[in-house]
Amino acid sequence: MKEALKNNKKIIIIGIVIIVLLLIGVAFAYLTTTLHGEKEYLVRAGSLGLRLEEGNELTLSSQIPLEDKDGMTLEGFNFSLVNEGNIETDYTIYLDDIALDEGETRMPDSAIRYSLTRNDEVIGPKNLTTMGSNPNRRVDFGTIGVDETINYTLRIWIDYDATSEDAGGKTFKGKLRVVATQPVGEKVSDVVLENLGDNGSTYDDGTDTFITGTDPNNYIWYSGKLWRAVSVNNEAKTTKLVTQWNISAIPYNEENNATFEGSYMEDWLNDRSVDGFLGNLRDYENFIVTDSVWDATVDNRNLGEMTRLDGTTVITDAVGLLNVYEYQSSNNGSTNGYLNNGLFWWTLTPYSTDLVRRVRHNGGVDYYQPSTARGVRPSINLKSNIKIVDGDGTVDNPYRLNGDNDTNLSGTLLNTRYSGEYIRFGNDENNLYRIVSHETPGLTKITSAELLKNSGKFITSAFGSNTIFSSTNTIGMFLNSEYITSYVGDNYSNMIEESMIWYLGAVENGVSYKLAKYADTNMGSTTSTITDAKVGLLRFGELMTGQFDRYAVKGGTSSTGLTTTYWTLTPFSTSEVRIANSNGDAYYNSPSTAYGIRPSVNLKSNVQITSGTGTKSDPFILTLGS
C-alpha cells in the first residue's frame, strides 16, 4: 500500500516552481477558410497586439500536501492578458514543462491540484491532469476583445492525498505560453439556425427559436458525446443542447416526489465529482452557462397543446433536462421529430406532485413514478460566444466547437481525456470502446461501445448463482479469463491494470444512485461491499450505463435489434441484480437469467494516444508508454 505523503512524519521538501517565460505572437495576413458546406468564413485582417502582464511570483505558503480549502487560500500567481490591437483575438494559455536540473525528478501531474480565477470567476479546484498533458496542458482559452484586459490568478498546490511515492522529493517546473490567433468560425447560435438542411426548419415562440424537423443538421460533438441543438435564446443567444442518446438510467427521485430541485436527478446531473455528469464535462466553465434557468412547472396537457409554460417552478443549475414543452416544440407537437431517439427517457416535467413525465420509445409522452429508473438525456446551454470551427452538422460530420477540436494528440496520456470519447481496443468486431471516467486517479476506466458480439450477434450470460459479482461467479469468470484471451488479446491486455476494486452496493427503487458506490449519499466513505478483479462491469447509474442506439424504429414500437439488455454490477436486492434495459430504462431480474455483457476495465496510467481524435469515426489509437 502506498503511503500518503500527508502522513509521512519525515520532513519532505518538494519544489514546485512556476516560471512565466514567453508569449507567442502571431503575424496575420488576409485569409479565408471553408468550415462546412459551401459557406465561406472570413478571417479578418488587422493588427494584433497581445501583451502578457506578469504580476507577483508564485509562492506557496507550505511545501506539504494541502486540502483544497487551504490551497484555495494561497496567494497564487497573478497575470493579465491585454489586447492592444484593433481586432478581437482568440487565445489559448498553456502550461508547459521546463527541463529539470540534474538530480531532479519530475512530480506527476496527478499529484498536483490547481485553481484558476478569471476576473471574478473561479475555476476549480481541479487535478492538474484535467488540463491535458504536456505540451497540450491547457490552462484557459477564449476570445479577448479590443482594449480588453483579462486578469488571472493561478494557484497550485500538492494534492492532500498524494503519496510519498508520487510526490516525495520531486519537483514540478513549468512555464506559461500564450498562443494567439485571429478568430475563426461563427457562433453556434448563428450556424445551427442557418444550416438545417432539407429535414429541418425553425419555430420562434418569442423567447426561443426552436429547431424543428425529423432530422435537421443540428448534431454537435462536445466532450466525448453526441448532442442535438434544440433552441437558441432570442436575447442571450445561448444554445440549448441535449444528448442524442441516454447517458445512463436512474430514478428521478424518491417515491411520490416529482420535484426536480433536490432530487436524485438534479444531483446526478450537477455532481461535480468524478462520479457525476457535470464533473466529467470538458472545461464546462468555459463552454456552458452554469446558472441556467430550467422550467420544471407541472404540465399535464396532451401533446399538441404548445403554449409556453408560465414559469411557476424554475430551478437554476448548470445541467438540466428538457421539459415537455421543449420536447414537442422540436416537431410541432408530433412524435416523430429528431428528439425521438427510439428510447425511454425522463423529461424535467412533473405530471403532478407525485408523477414525472417521460418520453416513450415511440415518441409519445406518458408519466411514471419518480422512484423507477428511466433513461437520462442531459441538457446544457452553450455560452453565446462559443464558435463552430468544423463539421457540417450531420450525424457523420457533427459540428465541432472551438476549444474542443483537438488535433495532433500523439503522445498525450489517455488519462487526460474525456468521458465518452472512443478508443480502439480489443479484437475484431469487439474493438471499439469508450472512456467512462478517471475514477481511480491516473487510470482510465473504459467500457465496450457495444455489447460483446459473436459473428454479429450479441452474446449473453447468466450473472451467477447469487447477486454478488466476483472473478469466480459465472459472468466474472468469463470476463477474467476467456474475455481477456479471446476478446481483448495480447496486444491490449498488458494495458489493463491487474487488480481493481469494484463497488457492489445495492440500489433499490426510490433511493439514490450513489448507494451503488458509497455507504451513504454524503459520499463520505465507499460501500464495504466490494470485490477485486481485473475486469468488471459498469455500476447502476454510472456514466455510459445507457443505450447508444435506437431500440424502436422511428414512428413505431417494433425493435430495431440494435440494442439489448445487459448486466450491471449492482444488486437490487438479495435475489435480483440491476440491468440496463434494451429500451433505455433500467430494471432488475434474477441472476440466473441470461443477458448481454458490457465489460469494463481500467487502463494503466502510461497508456498514450498515438493518433485519432476520439470520435466514433476516428477513435484514439493507443500504445503503452514507458
Helices and strands as residue ranges (DSSP letters): G 5-7, E 16-18, E 31-36, E 39-43, E 50-54, H 68-71, E 77-83, E 89-97, G 109-111, E 112-118, E 121-127, G 128-131, E 138-144, E 149-158, H 164-167, E 172-181, E 186-187, H 188-194, E 200-204, E 208-213, E 219-222, E 225-233, E 239-243, E 248-251, H 264-270, G 278-280, H 284-287, E 292-295, E 314-317, H 324-329, E 345-350, E 356-359, E 365-368, E 373-376, E 379-382, E 387-390, E 399-401, G 414-416, E 422-424, G 428-430, E 432-437, E 444-448, E 453-454, E 457-458, E 460-462, H 474-478, I 479-488, H 490-493, E 500-503, G 513-516, E 530-533, E 536-537, E 566-571, E 577-580, E 586-589, E 594-596, E 599-603, E 607-611, E 621-624
